[in-house]
Amino acid sequence: MIALADSENTLALFTEGIAGRYFHIKATAEFTNQRRIAYALDQASQSSDAIYLPETLEVNTDSAYRVLVMEQLGLRECDSFGFRVDTGLERLAEFKAHYVAPKGATARTGDYHLLFGSFPQPGLAAEILGLLEKARVQGYLERTYPGIRRHLRAYHAELIDLTPLSPDPLAIGHRHLWGDVLFAEDWALLHAAIDDLGEPDRTVYDSVRYLCRLYADIAAQYVFEAGKPYEAQEESLPDWLNREQRIEEWQEDIDHIDDQLMAAEMLLAEEMDATRGEGQEATVRDADVDLKTLTDERDTRQRRMDMEKSSVQHALGANRGQARSFRYDEWSYLERRYLTHWCRVYEERLDADSNVDTGELKRVIRDYQPRVQRQLEQIRPTGLQRVSRVPDGDELDLNAIIEARQDIRAGHSPDERFYSRKERMHRDVCAVFLVDLSASTDDPIEPPEPFDWDNYDEAADNLRDPWGAIDELEPDEEPKRKIIDVQREAMVVMASALDALGDSYGIYGFSGYGKDCVEVFVAKEPNQGFSQTTLSAIAAMQPKRSTRMGPAIRHSTHKLMQSGHAMKVLMVISDGFPQDSDYGPERGNHEYGVQDTAKALLEAQQKGVETFCVTVDRSGQDYLKRMCPDARYLVIEEIEDLPDQLSKVYTALTGR
């Protein structure tokens, strides 16, 4: 047996190398849409940005997962989701004879839904086409990637041994595809179709042609469970992937209409400038009608595409673009064990709009940076330091010379490094600032005072008047400062100061909802300099959702360990205790999250990372002393002190 968790990161790199883009590698249990083209043990599927594989495989072939990944990528390379009904009706007489337009079909109805709906049992048609496409993709892979052949043979040999014999035509077809010769004389047409589809230049329309030819015989012989017909797959996975690909074509059509509109508007402007008169007036009216027609058509197509995007996203899950994902363990203090690969962390860049207003943050830098800079200057490198035992230098190292003379007298070869010289020493520090972006950071720094109901004059206020309370507000009252505002300001001040100091540092925000969706937002990586881009990314930090600290800390520790610096520092800035929708068996009990976070901090410390937690939660003493190592946390009473306190803590951690 092999486990996906053991090779997930390697598979992600392998997939990116083949596909030229990043795909998340996930377990099939994480897939929201459970309708997949799959058969028996050979289960794999995909969505917009992920490839889903079984958590375990009952085989001993190490490359089995790579075979499944290549098959999924092959479906894209072979354009398996590019089937279009209109093209099929033009090319295939067999399909035209089968096709019956279903009732209620619209422009958004998927092409595969129309295809499978033309058969009495749509689900069976989907399975047959899945087998035929698998044969076509396998032939393509063997030609394009010859190195995969031995891996395919080894994997298929194990599938043959593990899969029970069955008289079902699809089972026989799969065994033939795997190289089994037991049923060589049965279902000759099916075997011939599988062999033919493995040849070059075959397309998805060839698979559909064979589907039309084979369907009746297979349906007549197929053994249905409990005598029930095959369930219709109205929302099959290939149909959703087909519809997703079709959105790109619709966008091209909209772009073409935009070009036509621009050309028509330019032509209209030229005609209006050229001449003015009775004849021209009619031309202009005709042009206005054409412009309105084009505009209406564009708007109709845009609305249809927007609705389709929403439907596809709901079915396949959100497409996270260039985000990458990682899996981490979680500590269950109730069971006293780690839950292996329990949480998935998505790492996304904070790309702010180029028009984002950073003026306020620049003002904060001007006001706070000099004070913070003076604090950090206390830990600047002392400058030059003499280094002994070097091959060349500006002075002789007397200790080295004495040892060399002793070696010569003893008959040994002396060490020729008997010089010393002054070298400029540099601090070898990398720090990560992990900022809580939970929804509670949207709260004002100073909550509004509670209303004094004891002195409330009901007679003086009309509760039925919805405008009464609004009239009492000050029209020019400035919006109250929020916790997230101060967190952003603290980060830009620390960033500008550390940039002058020369230390390597990264800035990340974290939030998420649920163990499968922990989000880490990258504002700055340690190897990047402080720039306008950094400032805009910090300005883009916004309150999100929950506070699952454990996975975010483990991911930050992983980033620090990859930095290669001698001293590694992790500072967590939060406004409350760790909590999430499924952070423990009971949502209202925060002990599970506190214990997991404590374990994550301990893991970081054991790896040589200096950790420190800063919170603006005035009740933080209650849980921080159980969550953090001794003297490694700070509760800030006045949140406005956050920039100054961060600099003092950083100095204490790295100044030795």
C-alpha positions as CSV (number, residue, x, y, z in Angstrom):
1,M,0.0,0.0,0.0
2,I,1.2,3.5,-0.8
3,A,-0.1,6.8,0.7
4,L,-0.7,10.1,-1.0
5,A,0.5,12.1,1.9
6,D,4.0,10.6,1.6
7,S,4.5,12.0,-1.9
8,E,2.1,14.9,-2.2
9,N,4.7,17.6,-2.3
10,T,6.8,15.7,-4.8
11,L,3.7,15.0,-7.0
12,A,2.9,18.8,-7.0
13,L,6.4,19.6,-8.3
14,F,6.2,16.7,-10.9
15,T,2.8,18.0,-12.1
16,E,3.9,21.6,-12.4
17,G,6.9,20.4,-14.4
18,I,4.7,18.5,-16.9
19,A,1.8,20.9,-17.1
20,G,3.7,24.2,-16.9
21,R,1.3,25.4,-14.2
22,Y,0.6,24.6,-10.6
23,F,-2.1,22.1,-9.6
24,H,-3.0,21.3,-6.0
25,I,-2.7,17.6,-5.3
26,K,-5.6,16.6,-3.1
27,A,-7.3,13.5,-1.8
28,T,-10.5,12.5,-3.5
29,A,-12.4,13.0,-0.2
30,E,-11.7,16.8,-0.5
31,F,-13.5,17.0,-3.8
32,T,-16.9,18.8,-3.5
33,N,-18.3,17.2,-6.6
34,Q,-18.3,13.5,-6.1
35,R,-19.5,12.6,-9.6
36,R,-16.3,11.4,-11.4
37,I,-15.3,9.3,-14.4
38,A,-13.7,6.5,-12.5
39,Y,-13.7,2.8,-12.3
40,A,-13.0,0.3,-9.4
41,L,-9.5,0.9,-7.9
42,D,-8.4,3.3,-10.7
43,Q,-9.9,6.5,-9.2
44,A,-8.7,9.9,-10.0
45,S,-10.3,13.2,-11.1
46,Q,-9.6,16.9,-11.4
47,S,-11.1,20.3,-11.2
48,S,-10.1,23.8,-12.3
49,D,-6.9,23.9,-10.3
50,A,-6.5,20.6,-8.6
51,I,-5.9,16.9,-9.3
52,Y,-7.7,14.5,-6.9
53,L,-6.1,11.2,-6.1
54,P,-7.0,8.3,-3.6
55,E,-5.6,8.8,-0.1
56,T,-4.1,5.3,-0.4
57,L,-3.6,2.8,-3.2
58,E,-3.5,-1.0,-2.7
59,V,-0.5,-1.4,-4.8
60,N,3.3,-1.5,-4.3
61,T,4.3,0.4,-7.4
62,D,5.8,3.7,-6.2
63,S,5.1,5.5,-9.5
64,A,1.3,4.6,-9.4
65,Y,0.4,8.2,-8.4
66,R,2.5,9.6,-11.2
67,V,0.6,7.4,-13.7
68,L,-2.7,8.7,-12.4
69,V,-1.5,12.3,-12.5
70,M,-0.3,11.8,-16.1
71,E,-3.7,10.4,-17.1
72,Q,-5.4,13.5,-15.7
73,L,-3.0,15.8,-17.4
74,G,-3.4,13.8,-20.6
75,L,-7.2,14.5,-20.6
76,R,-6.3,18.2,-20.9
77,E,-3.5,17.8,-23.4
78,C,-5.8,15.6,-25.6
79,D,-8.6,18.2,-25.3
80,S,-11.0,15.6,-23.8
81,F,-13.2,18.5,-22.5
82,G,-13.3,20.3,-25.8
83,F,-16.3,18.4,-27.3
84,R,-19.0,20.6,-28.9
85,V,-22.4,19.3,-29.8
86,D,-22.6,21.5,-33.0
87,T,-19.3,20.1,-34.2
88,G,-20.3,16.6,-33.4
89,L,-23.5,16.9,-35.4
90,E,-21.5,18.2,-38.4
91,R,-18.9,15.5,-38.3
92,L,-20.6,12.3,-37.0
93,A,-23.5,10.7,-38.7
94,E,-23.8,8.2,-35.9
95,F,-24.2,11.0,-33.3
96,K,-26.7,12.9,-35.5
97,A,-28.8,9.7,-35.6
98,H,-28.8,9.4,-31.8
99,Y,-29.1,13.1,-30.9
100,V,-32.4,14.3,-29.4
101,A,-32.4,17.9,-28.0
102,P,-33.6,17.6,-24.4
103,K,-36.4,19.7,-23.2
104,G,-35.5,22.9,-21.3
105,A,-32.0,23.1,-22.8
106,T,-30.5,26.6,-22.8
107,A,-27.4,28.3,-24.1
108,R,-25.7,27.3,-20.8
109,T,-26.5,23.6,-21.0
110,G,-23.3,21.7,-21.1
111,D,-22.3,19.9,-24.3
112,Y,-21.6,16.6,-22.5
113,H,-25.0,16.9,-20.8
114,L,-26.6,17.1,-24.3
115,L,-24.4,14.2,-25.5
116,F,-25.2,11.8,-22.6
117,G,-28.8,12.9,-22.5
118,S,-29.2,11.5,-26.1
119,F,-28.9,8.0,-24.6
120,P,-31.6,6.1,-22.5
121,Q,-29.1,5.7,-19.7
122,P,-26.9,8.9,-19.6
123,G,-24.7,7.6,-16.7
124,L,-23.8,4.5,-18.7
125,A,-22.9,6.6,-21.7
126,A,-20.6,8.7,-19.5
127,E,-18.8,5.6,-18.3
128,I,-18.4,4.2,-21.8
129,L,-16.9,7.5,-23.0
130,G,-14.7,7.6,-20.0
131,L,-13.2,4.2,-20.9
132,L,-12.7,5.2,-24.5
133,E,-11.1,8.5,-23.6
134,K,-8.8,6.7,-21.2
135,A,-7.7,4.5,-24.1
136,R,-7.0,7.5,-26.3
137,V,-5.1,9.3,-23.6
138,Q,-3.0,6.2,-22.8
139,G,-1.9,5.9,-26.4
140,Y,-1.0,9.6,-26.5
141,L,1.0,9.4,-23.3
142,E,3.0,6.4,-24.5
143,R,3.9,8.2,-27.7
144,T,4.6,11.6,-26.1
145,Y,6.2,10.4,-22.9
146,P,8.0,7.1,-23.7
147,G,9.4,6.9,-20.2
148,I,5.9,6.3,-18.8
149,R,5.5,2.9,-20.5
150,R,7.2,0.7,-17.9
151,H,5.4,2.5,-15.1
152,L,2.1,1.9,-16.9
153,R,2.8,-1.7,-17.3
154,A,3.8,-2.2,-13.7
155,Y,0.7,-0.3,-12.4
156,H,-1.7,-2.1,-14.7
157,A,-0.2,-5.5,-13.8
158,E,-1.1,-4.8,-10.2
159,L,-4.6,-3.6,-11.1
160,I,-5.2,-6.9,-13.0
161,D,-4.3,-8.9,-9.9
162,L,-6.3,-6.7,-7.5
163,T,-9.5,-6.4,-9.6
164,P,-12.0,-9.2,-9.3
165,L,-13.1,-10.8,-12.6
166,S,-16.5,-9.5,-13.8
167,P,-18.7,-10.2,-16.9
168,D,-19.6,-6.6,-17.2
169,P,-18.5,-5.1,-20.6
170,L,-16.9,-2.1,-19.0
171,A,-14.9,-4.3,-16.6
172,I,-13.7,-6.4,-19.5
173,G,-12.8,-3.2,-21.5
174,H,-10.7,-1.9,-18.6
175,R,-8.9,-5.2,-18.3
176,H,-8.1,-5.1,-22.0
177,L,-6.8,-1.6,-21.6
178,W,-4.5,-2.9,-18.8
179,G,-3.1,-5.6,-21.0
180,D,-5.1,-8.6,-19.8
181,V,-5.6,-11.3,-22.5
182,L,-8.1,-13.4,-20.6
183,F,-11.1,-11.9,-22.6
184,A,-9.3,-11.4,-25.9
185,E,-12.2,-13.1,-27.9
186,D,-15.0,-11.3,-26.0
187,W,-16.4,-8.0,-27.1
188,A,-14.2,-7.8,-30.2
189,L,-15.7,-4.5,-31.3
190,L,-15.0,-2.9,-27.9
191,H,-11.4,-4.1,-27.9
192,A,-11.0,-2.9,-31.5
193,A,-12.2,0.5,-30.5
194,I,-9.8,0.7,-27.6
195,D,-6.9,-0.3,-29.8
196,D,-7.8,2.1,-32.6
197,L,-8.2,5.1,-30.2
198,G,-4.6,4.5,-29.1
199,E,-3.4,5.4,-32.6
200,P,-2.2,8.9,-33.5
201,D,-4.5,11.7,-34.6
202,R,-7.5,10.4,-32.8
203,T,-9.8,13.1,-31.2
204,V,-12.6,13.2,-28.8
205,Y,-15.0,13.0,-31.7
206,D,-13.6,9.5,-32.6
207,S,-14.4,8.4,-29.0
208,V,-18.0,9.8,-29.4
209,R,-18.3,7.9,-32.7
210,Y,-17.4,4.6,-31.0
211,L,-19.7,5.5,-28.1
212,C,-22.6,5.6,-30.5
213,R,-21.6,2.3,-32.1
214,L,-21.1,0.4,-28.9
215,Y,-23.8,1.8,-26.6
216,A,-26.7,-0.5,-27.7
217,D,-24.7,-3.7,-27.3
218,I,-23.2,-2.8,-23.9
219,A,-26.5,-1.5,-22.5
220,A,-28.2,-4.8,-23.6
221,Q,-25.6,-6.9,-21.7
222,Y,-24.8,-4.6,-18.8
223,V,-25.6,-6.0,-15.4
224,F,-27.3,-3.4,-13.3
225,E,-27.4,-3.6,-9.5
226,A,-30.7,-4.8,-8.1
227,G,-32.2,-4.5,-11.6
228,K,-32.2,-0.7,-11.5
229,P,-31.2,1.4,-14.5
230,Y,-28.0,3.4,-14.4
231,E,-28.6,6.7,-12.7
232,A,-28.5,9.8,-14.9
233,Q,-25.5,12.0,-14.3
234,E,-26.9,15.4,-15.0
235,E,-23.9,17.1,-13.4
236,S,-21.0,14.8,-14.4
237,L,-17.5,16.0,-13.9
238,P,-16.6,16.0,-17.6
239,D,-19.6,18.2,-18.2
240,W,-18.5,20.8,-15.7
241,L,-14.9,20.8,-17.0
242,N,-16.3,21.1,-20.5
243,R,-18.4,24.1,-19.4
244,E,-15.4,25.7,-17.7
245,Q,-13.4,25.5,-20.9
246,R,-16.3,26.9,-22.9
247,I,-16.3,30.0,-20.7
248,E,-12.9,30.9,-22.3
249,E,-14.5,30.7,-25.8
250,W,-17.4,33.0,-24.6
251,Q,-14.9,35.5,-23.4
252,E,-13.3,35.6,-26.8
253,D,-16.7,36.2,-28.4
254,I,-17.3,39.1,-26.0
255,D,-13.8,40.6,-26.8
256,H,-14.7,40.4,-30.5
257,I,-17.9,42.3,-29.9
258,D,-16.0,44.9,-27.9
259,D,-13.7,45.3,-30.9
260,Q,-16.7,45.7,-33.2
261,L,-18.3,48.3,-30.8
262,M,-15.1,50.3,-30.8
263,A,-14.8,50.3,-34.6
264,A,-18.5,51.2,-35.0
265,E,-18.1,54.1,-32.5
266,M,-15.0,55.4,-34.3
267,L,-16.8,55.2,-37.7
268,L,-19.8,57.0,-36.3
269,A,-17.7,59.8,-35.0
270,E,-16.0,60.2,-38.3
271,E,-19.3,60.3,-40.2
272,M,-20.7,63.0,-37.9
273,D,-17.6,65.1,-38.3
274,A,-17.4,64.7,-42.1
275,T,-20.7,66.2,-43.2
276,R,-23.9,67.5,-41.5
277,G,-27.2,67.4,-43.3
278,E,-30.4,65.7,-43.9
279,G,-28.9,62.6,-45.5
280,Q,-26.3,62.3,-42.8
281,E,-29.0,62.3,-40.1
282,A,-30.5,59.1,-41.4
283,T,-27.1,57.4,-41.5
284,V,-26.4,58.4,-37.9
285,R,-29.8,57.0,-36.8
286,D,-28.9,53.7,-38.5
287,A,-25.5,53.6,-36.9
288,D,-27.1,54.2,-33.5
289,V,-29.4,51.2,-34.0
290,D,-26.4,49.0,-34.9
291,L,-24.5,50.2,-31.8
292,K,-27.5,49.4,-29.6
293,T,-27.8,46.0,-31.1
294,L,-24.2,45.2,-30.5
295,T,-24.3,46.6,-26.9
296,D,-27.4,44.5,-26.1
297,E,-25.8,41.4,-27.5
298,R,-22.6,42.0,-25.5
299,D,-24.5,42.6,-22.3
300,T,-26.6,39.4,-22.8
301,R,-23.4,37.4,-23.3
302,Q,-21.7,38.9,-20.3
303,R,-24.6,38.1,-18.0
304,R,-24.7,34.6,-19.3
305,M,-21.0,34.1,-18.8
306,D,-21.1,35.6,-15.3
307,M,-23.9,33.1,-14.3
308,E,-21.9,30.3,-15.8
309,K,-18.8,31.2,-13.9
310,S,-20.8,31.2,-10.7
311,S,-22.2,27.8,-11.4
312,V,-18.9,26.2,-12.4
313,Q,-17.2,27.6,-9.3
314,H,-20.0,26.2,-7.1
315,A,-19.6,22.7,-8.7
316,L,-15.8,22.6,-9.0
317,G,-14.7,24.8,-6.1
318,A,-13.1,28.2,-6.2
319,N,-10.1,28.5,-8.5
320,R,-7.3,29.9,-6.4
321,G,-5.2,31.1,-9.3
322,Q,-1.5,31.0,-8.5
323,A,-2.0,29.9,-4.8
324,R,0.0,26.9,-3.6
325,S,-1.1,24.5,-1.0
326,F,0.6,22.5,1.8
327,R,-0.6,19.9,4.3
328,Y,0.4,19.9,8.0
329,D,-0.3,17.8,11.0
330,E,-2.4,19.0,13.9
331,W,-2.1,18.1,17.6
332,S,-5.1,16.6,19.2
333,Y,-4.6,17.0,22.9
334,L,-7.7,14.9,23.6
335,E,-6.2,11.9,21.8
336,R,-2.6,12.8,22.7
337,R,-1.5,12.3,19.1
338,Y,-0.9,14.1,15.9
339,L,-3.6,14.0,13.2
340,T,-1.4,13.4,10.2
341,H,-1.7,15.8,7.3
342,W,-4.9,17.1,8.8
343,C,-4.9,20.8,7.6
344,R,-4.4,22.3,4.2
345,V,-2.7,25.7,4.0
346,Y,-3.1,27.9,0.9
347,E,-0.4,30.4,0.3
348,E,-1.5,33.4,-1.7
349,R,0.1,36.6,-2.6
350,L,-1.4,39.9,-1.5
351,D,-1.6,41.8,-4.8
352,A,-3.0,45.2,-4.2
353,D,-4.7,47.4,-6.7
354,S,-2.1,49.8,-8.2
355,N,-4.5,52.6,-7.2
356,V,-4.6,51.7,-3.5
357,D,-4.1,54.7,-1.3
358,T,-0.8,54.3,0.7
359,G,-0.6,57.9,1.8
360,E,-1.6,57.2,5.4
361,L,0.9,54.4,5.7
362,K,3.7,56.6,4.4
363,R,2.7,59.2,7.0
364,V,2.9,56.6,9.7
365,I,6.4,55.7,8.5
366,R,7.5,59.3,8.7
367,D,6.1,59.6,12.3
368,Y,7.2,56.3,13.8
369,Q,10.2,55.1,11.9
370,P,12.8,57.4,13.4
371,R,11.8,56.3,16.9
372,V,11.8,52.6,16.0
373,Q,15.0,53.0,14.1
374,R,16.8,54.4,17.1
375,Q,15.7,51.4,19.1
376,L,16.9,48.9,16.5
377,E,20.3,50.7,16.0
378,Q,21.3,49.3,19.4
379,I,21.6,45.9,17.7
380,R,23.6,47.0,14.6
381,P,26.8,44.9,13.9
382,T,29.8,46.3,15.7
383,G,31.7,46.7,12.4
384,L,35.1,45.0,11.9
385,Q,36.1,41.9,13.8
386,R,39.4,40.1,13.7
387,V,39.3,36.6,12.3
388,S,42.1,34.1,13.2
389,R,43.6,31.2,11.2
390,V,43.1,32.4,7.6
391,P,45.5,31.7,4.6
392,D,46.3,35.4,4.2
393,G,45.8,38.6,6.2
394,D,47.3,41.7,7.6
395,E,48.9,40.2,10.8
396,L,50.5,36.9,11.8
397,D,48.5,34.7,14.2
398,L,51.0,33.8,16.9
399,N,49.0,30.9,18.2
400,A,48.8,29.4,14.8
401,I,52.5,29.9,14.2
402,I,53.3,28.1,17.5
403,E,51.1,25.2,16.6
404,A,52.7,25.0,13.1
405,R,56.2,24.8,14.7
406,Q,55.0,22.0,17.0
407,D,53.6,20.1,14.0
408,I,57.0,20.5,12.1
409,R,59.0,19.2,15.0
410,A,56.6,16.3,15.4
411,G,57.0,15.4,11.7
412,H,53.5,16.4,10.7
413,S,52.5,18.8,7.9
414,P,51.7,22.2,9.4
415,D,48.5,24.1,8.9
416,E,49.4,27.0,6.6
417,R,46.6,29.2,7.9
418,F,48.7,31.3,10.3
419,Y,47.4,34.8,9.5
420,S,44.6,36.9,10.9
421,R,42.7,39.8,9.4
422,K,39.8,42.1,10.1
423,E,36.5,41.3,8.4
424,R,33.2,43.1,8.5
425,M,30.7,40.9,10.3
426,H,27.1,40.8,9.2
427,R,24.0,39.8,11.2
428,D,22.6,36.5,9.9
429,V,19.0,36.9,11.0
430,C,15.7,36.1,9.3
431,A,12.4,37.1,10.9
432,V,8.8,36.3,10.0
433,F,5.9,38.5,11.2
434,L,2.7,36.5,11.2
435,V,-0.3,38.8,11.4
436,D,-3.8,37.7,12.5
437,L,-6.3,38.7,9.8
438,S,-9.4,37.3,11.5
439,A,-12.8,39.0,11.2
440,S,-12.4,40.4,14.8
441,T,-9.6,42.7,13.6
442,D,-12.3,44.8,11.9
443,D,-13.4,45.9,15.4
444,P,-12.8,49.5,16.4
445,I,-9.9,50.1,18.8
446,E,-12.2,51.8,21.3
447,P,-15.6,50.1,21.3
448,P,-18.6,52.5,21.5
449,E,-19.8,53.3,25.0
450,P,-22.9,51.4,26.1
451,F,-26.2,53.3,25.8
452,D,-27.5,54.6,29.1
453,W,-31.1,53.1,29.1
454,D,-31.7,54.3,32.7
455,N,-31.8,57.9,31.5
456,Y,-33.6,57.1,28.2
457,D,-36.6,59.4,27.5
458,E,-39.0,57.4,25.5
459,A,-41.4,60.3,25.1
460,A,-38.7,62.4,23.4
461,D,-37.9,59.8,20.9
462,N,-40.1,58.3,18.2
463,L,-39.2,54.6,17.8
464,R,-41.2,54.4,14.7
465,D,-39.1,57.1,13.0
466,P,-36.3,55.3,11.1
467,W,-34.4,58.5,10.6
468,G,-34.3,59.5,14.3
469,A,-31.1,57.8,15.1
470,I,-29.5,58.9,11.9
471,D,-30.2,62.6,12.6
472,E,-28.2,62.3,15.8
473,L,-25.0,61.2,14.0
474,E,-22.3,63.8,13.3
475,P,-22.1,64.1,9.5
476,D,-18.4,64.9,9.6
477,E,-17.4,62.2,12.1
478,E,-14.3,60.3,11.0
479,P,-14.5,56.5,10.9
480,K,-13.1,54.9,14.0
481,R,-9.6,53.4,13.8
482,K,-9.7,49.6,13.8
483,I,-7.3,46.9,15.0
484,I,-6.3,46.0,11.4
485,D,-5.3,49.7,10.8
486,V,-2.8,49.6,13.7
487,Q,-1.5,46.1,12.6
488,R,-0.9,47.4,9.1
489,E,0.9,50.5,10.5
490,A,3.1,48.4,12.8
491,M,4.1,46.2,9.8
492,V,5.1,49.1,7.6
493,V,7.1,50.7,10.4
494,M,8.9,47.5,11.2
495,A,9.5,46.8,7.5
496,S,11.1,50.2,6.8
497,A,13.2,50.0,9.9
498,L,14.4,46.4,9.3
499,D,15.2,47.3,5.7
500,A,17.6,49.9,7.0
501,L,19.1,47.5,9.5
502,G,19.7,44.9,6.8
503,D,17.9,41.9,8.4
504,S,16.0,39.5,6.3
505,Y,12.3,39.4,7.1
506,G,9.0,38.3,5.7
507,I,5.4,39.5,6.4
508,Y,2.4,37.2,6.2
509,G,-1.2,37.4,7.2
510,F,-3.3,34.4,8.1
511,S,-7.0,33.5,8.4
512,G,-9.2,30.9,6.8
513,Y,-12.3,28.7,7.6
514,G,-12.0,25.0,8.4
515,K,-9.1,22.6,8.4
516,D,-9.1,22.3,4.6
517,C,-8.9,26.1,4.0
518,V,-6.2,27.8,6.1
519,E,-5.0,30.9,4.3
520,V,-1.6,32.5,4.5
521,F,-1.3,35.7,2.6
522,V,2.1,36.8,1.5
523,A,2.8,40.6,1.8
524,K,6.6,40.2,1.6
525,E,9.0,37.3,1.3
526,P,12.4,37.4,3.2
527,N,14.3,37.6,-0.1
528,Q,12.4,40.7,-1.3
529,G,13.3,44.3,-0.6
530,F,11.0,46.9,0.8
531,S,9.3,48.7,-2.0
532,Q,6.1,50.4,-3.1
533,T,4.9,46.9,-3.9
534,T,5.5,45.8,-0.3
535,L,3.7,48.9,0.9
536,S,0.7,48.2,-1.3
537,A,0.5,44.6,-0.3
538,I,0.5,45.5,3.4
539,A,-2.3,48.1,2.6
540,A,-4.2,45.2,1.1
541,M,-4.3,43.3,4.4
542,Q,-8.0,43.0,5.3
543,P,-10.0,41.2,8.0
544,K,-11.0,37.8,6.7
545,R,-12.5,34.9,8.7
546,S,-11.2,32.6,11.5
547,T,-8.0,32.2,13.5
548,R,-6.5,28.7,13.1
549,M,-3.0,29.5,14.4
550,G,-1.4,26.1,14.5
551,P,-1.1,25.4,10.7
552,A,-0.1,29.1,10.1
553,I,2.7,28.8,12.6
554,R,3.9,25.5,11.2
555,H,3.9,27.0,7.7
556,S,5.9,30.0,8.8
557,T,8.4,27.7,10.6
558,H,8.8,25.8,7.3
559,K,9.5,29.1,5.5
560,L,12.1,30.0,8.1
561,M,13.8,26.7,8.0
562,Q,14.2,27.1,4.2
563,S,15.8,30.5,4.6
564,G,19.1,29.1,5.7
565,H,19.8,31.9,8.2
566,A,21.6,31.2,11.5
567,M,19.1,33.0,13.6
568,K,15.4,32.5,12.9
569,V,12.6,34.6,14.6
570,L,8.9,34.1,14.4
571,M,6.6,36.9,15.8
572,V,2.8,36.3,15.9
573,I,0.6,39.4,16.2
574,S,-3.0,38.6,17.1
575,D,-6.0,40.2,18.7
576,G,-7.4,37.1,20.4
577,F,-7.2,33.3,21.0
578,P,-7.0,30.7,18.3
579,Q,-10.5,29.6,17.0
580,D,-12.1,28.1,13.9
581,S,-15.2,26.3,12.9
582,D,-13.8,22.8,13.5
583,Y,-10.8,23.6,15.8
584,G,-11.8,20.9,18.2
585,P,-14.9,18.8,18.8
586,E,-16.8,21.8,20.4
587,R,-16.8,25.1,18.7
588,G,-17.2,27.1,22.0
589,N,-14.4,25.3,23.7
590,H,-11.1,27.0,22.8
591,E,-8.8,24.6,24.7
592,Y,-8.2,22.5,21.6
593,G,-6.9,25.4,19.6
594,V,-4.7,26.7,22.4
595,Q,-3.1,23.3,22.8
596,D,-2.5,22.9,19.1
597,T,-1.0,26.4,18.9
598,A,1.2,25.6,22.0
599,K,2.4,22.5,20.3
600,A,3.2,24.3,17.0
601,L,5.2,26.9,19.0
602,L,7.1,24.2,20.8
603,E,7.9,22.5,17.4
604,A,9.3,25.7,16.1
605,Q,11.4,26.2,19.2
606,Q,12.8,22.7,18.9
607,K,13.9,23.5,15.4
608,G,15.8,26.5,16.6
609,V,13.2,29.2,15.9
610,E,12.9,32.0,18.5
611,T,9.1,32.6,18.9
612,F,7.2,35.4,20.4
613,C,3.4,36.2,20.6
614,V,2.0,39.7,20.9
615,T,-1.7,40.2,21.5
616,V,-3.9,43.2,21.9
617,D,-6.4,41.1,23.7
618,R,-6.5,42.3,27.3
619,S,-7.7,38.9,28.5
620,G,-4.7,37.3,26.8
621,Q,-3.0,36.5,30.0
622,D,-5.6,33.7,30.6
623,Y,-4.4,31.6,27.6
624,L,-1.0,33.0,26.6
625,K,0.8,31.6,29.6
626,R,-0.4,28.1,28.7
627,M,0.2,28.6,25.0
628,C,3.6,30.3,24.8
629,P,7.0,29.5,26.4
630,D,7.9,31.4,29.5
631,A,8.5,35.2,28.9
632,R,7.7,34.7,25.2
633,Y,4.5,36.7,25.0
634,L,3.3,40.2,25.6
635,V,-0.2,41.6,26.2
636,I,-0.4,45.2,25.0
637,E,-2.9,47.3,26.9
638,E,-2.8,50.3,24.5
639,I,-2.9,49.1,20.9
640,E,-1.3,52.3,19.7
641,D,1.9,51.1,21.4
642,L,2.1,48.2,19.0
643,P,4.9,49.6,16.8
644,D,7.1,50.6,19.7
645,Q,6.6,47.3,21.6
646,L,7.4,45.2,18.5
647,S,10.7,47.0,18.0
648,K,11.6,46.4,21.7
649,V,10.7,42.7,21.5
650,Y,12.6,42.3,18.3
651,T,15.7,44.0,19.8
652,A,15.5,41.6,22.8
653,L,15.2,38.5,20.6
654,T,18.0,39.3,18.2
655,G,20.3,41.7,20.0
656,R,22.5,39.2,21.7
